[in-house]
Amino acid sequence: MHRRRYLTAIGLATATTLAGCSGSNGEAGETTSGNGTDTGASETATRTTVADTDTANITETASGDDETATDSPEPAPDGEMRSAASSSQLTVTGRELAVNADQDIPSAVVGATVENAGPMTGEVVATATFYNGDGEEIATGSNTIAALPSGEEWLAPVIQFGDGAETAEDYEYTVEYSPTAPKYTTDGLEEISSELDLSDGAATVTGEIENTSGSPIEQLTATMFLYVDDASERLYTTLQDSTDSLASGDSWNYRDKTDAGEAVVSQETRYSYES
């Protein structure tokens, strides 16, 4: 049922990694005071992304069973990761292995969709270990997003490039997540702008946020959720930009991009900070 979606994601991941464009390009926003003067640069985090390409040379070689957890999640300390297999919150469906041996750099990809039936999560990490026909481990890779909102699904392919990838015949695919969601809020903030630019295959998010709280804000982070649908229900990847401190009355211009943005059609930016 999800085969076309996964093979598309596999092709997207192939183009991105070959181009060396995985995640953010490291661009940072800037903080400005009320009169518009520059008061310092921010630090930018990176996330794994996928880009668009032709999937004609990708051949399905194996598939995995859908993974649906049945146990209710137990409370976990902040920062502790939990396996999706032991929780009813996340469901992993349509796991599928594909191998591309027809390129200069061979690749193997496990595609899957991760669906969130519970409240928003914190960080989600998909990990795949690839094996050859003799059961020998080839390599392990991962794909990470900052959070998965309630009711949404994440296209979560994990790809491996290089010698030996073309011999992949089996895999192990796991998903772990933090049950502690970021404290996204607009309290004490006024979003002046948040825009998505889709040019030359890249997806760039720029915006401006003002501190209206009356007090300094520490560790302000803008997390940009990029989607492959207008309904903002199928998550493509997340990007982040942050600034250490924002004085009351000052505004901060944030920016981040992925050069692999041809599949992106919409975005939503959420904010978190330490008061």
N, C-alpha and C positions, 0 to 999 in steps of 0.2 A: 504493500500500500504506500510506503514511504520511499520506494526505491528511487524514483526520479529525483526526489528532494535530496537524498543522500549522495547520489552520483553527481548532482550539481554541486553540492557542498564539497565533494572530493575534488572536483575540477577547480573550484574556487581556491581551495587550499593549495593545490599544486602550483597555480600561477603565482600566488603570493610568495610562497617560500622560494621558488626559483628566482623571483625578482628581488629577494632579500628585503621584503617590505612587511614582515610580520609585525603587527602591532603599531604603536604610535611611532611617529618619526622624531619624537623627542622635542617638539616645539613647545614652548612655554608661553603662558600669558603674562600680563603685567598688571601691577597694582597702581592705581592712580588716586590721588587725593581729590578733594572736592573741586579744586581749581584745575584739574587735569594734568598735573605734573607727575612724572614717573617716579615711583618710590621703591621700585625693586622688582626683580624677576621672581617667578614661581617655579616650583619643581613639578615636572611632568612624569606621571607613571605610564607604563606601557601595558598593552593587552595583546593577546594573540588574535589575529584576524584572518579572514579568508577573502580571496578575490575571484573574479569571474574568468572562466576560460572554457575552451571546448572540451567535452568529455568523451569524444569519439574513440580515443585510444585507451580508455580505461575499461578493464575487463573484470567483472565480478568473479571472485574465486572462492568465496565462502561466506556464510552468514551465521549470525549468532541468535540465540533465543532472546525474546523480549524479557526484560527484567522488571518485575513489579514487586515491590516490597509489601509485606502484610503486617509487620509489627508497627505499633505506634512508637514514635520517637520519644526517647527519654531526654530530660533536660540536660544540656551540656554547658560546661563553663565557657566563658568568652574565649574565642579563638580556637576552640577545639573542633576538629573536623569530624564529620560523621559520614559513614558509608550510606549511599542511596539504597543499597541492597538490604539494609537493616532498618529502613525507615519507610513509612507509608507516604511521606511527603513528596518525594521525587520518584518518577517512573522513567526508566530508560527503555525506549522502544526502537525497533528496526535496526539493531546493530548489524553491520554488514562490512565485510572486508573486500576491498578492491585493490588490484595491483596494476600499475602502469609500467610496463617493461619496454615501451617503444620510444622513450625519450632518452636524451643523452644522460640525464640523471634519473635512474629508475626511482619509483616511489611506491609505497604501500600506505593505504589509508583505511581506517575504521570510521565509518559514518554512523551517527546515531542522533536521536532526538531526546532531549531531557525535558520532561514536563513537570511543572510544579503545581501540585494540587493543594498546597498549604499556604501559609503566610510567606512573605518575602524572605529569601535566604540571605546569608552573607556570601562570601566568595564560593564559587563552584569550580571544581577542577576535574576535568575528564582526563584519564590516563589510559594509554594503550601500550601493551607489550606485544611485540611481533615475534613469531616463531617460524622457522622453516619446516620442511616436511619431515625432518628427523627429530623435531621437537626441541631444537636448539634455539636459544634466544638470540634474536637479531639486534633489537634495540627497543628502547622505551621512550615514548614522547607524551606530551600533555598539551592541553588547551584550557585556558582559564578565563572566567569572567568575574566581575566585581560583585555581582548579585543577580538573582533571578526572581523577578517580581511574581506575586501570586497570580495563578491562572495563565501564565505565559509558558512558552516552550523555547528551548535554545537548540539551534542547530550546532552540534558539537563534534565535528570531525577531528580526529587526531591523525597526523601524517608523519611518515618517516621517509627520508630521502637517503640515497647513497648506496654503496656496494652492499649487496645482500638483500635490499628491499624487494627486488624482483623475485626472490625465493620465498617470500612470506606465504604461508598456507594456513596459519592459525594465529589466534590472538587471544589476549585477555583484555577486557575493557571494563574499567571501573569508574565510578563517579563518587567523589567526596564533596561535602559541602559544609559550610559553617551555618548552624541554625541561628546564629546571632546576626540579624540584619543591621546594616548601617542605619543610623538615625537620620534619615533624610527629612529635611524640614525647610520651610521658607520663613519661619518665625524670625523676625528681626532682619529679614533680607527683602530687598526689592529687586526682582529680575527686570533689568532694563531691556535686555535683548538676549535671544538664544536662537542662532540660525544655523542651518545645514546647507553647505555648498557642495554640489556634486559636479565636479569639473575634471576632465581628463582622467576619468577612472578613479579619482580620489574622492574621499568623503571627509570634509573639513567642518568641524563645529566650532563656531566662535560665539562668544556671548559676553555680557557685562552684568555684574551683580553688585548692588550697593548695600553696605551695612547700615541699617536703619535702627539698630537695637539700642543705641545710646551707650554701648560699651564695646571694647575691643573684642574681636572674634579671632580665635586661634585655630590653626589647622583647617582652614576652609577648603573643601574639596568639591569640585564639580565632576560628577560622574555622568558620562554621556552614553545613553543606551541607543544603539543603532539597530534598526529593524529592517526586515526584508518585506514588510507589508505595511499598508497605510493604517491598519487597525492597531499597530504597535503590540502585537501578540506573539510574533515569531522573532526572537532575538538573534541578531547576527554576531555582535560582539559588544564590548564596552571599552570606552576610552576614559582617561582621567587626567585632570590638571588640578593643581593645588597651590595654595599660597600659605606661608607660615602664619601670617597675621594680617588682619584688616581692621584699621581703626574706624571708629564710629564716624559716619558721614563720608568715608572714602568708598570708592568703587574699584572693582577688580575686573580686568579684561582677561578672560580665559580663552584658551585655544588648544585644540588637539586635532590630529588627523590620522587617517590610515590611507596609504596609497592604494590599498586594495578595497575600493569602495563601490565597485560597479553594481553590486547586488543591493546596496542600501537605498531605501526609499523614504525613510522617516527617522526622526530621532526625538528623544526626550532627555532633558538634562535634569538631574536631581542633585540637591546640595546637602552637605553634612559639615558639621564643625564642632569644635570644642568651645564651650562658653566659659 
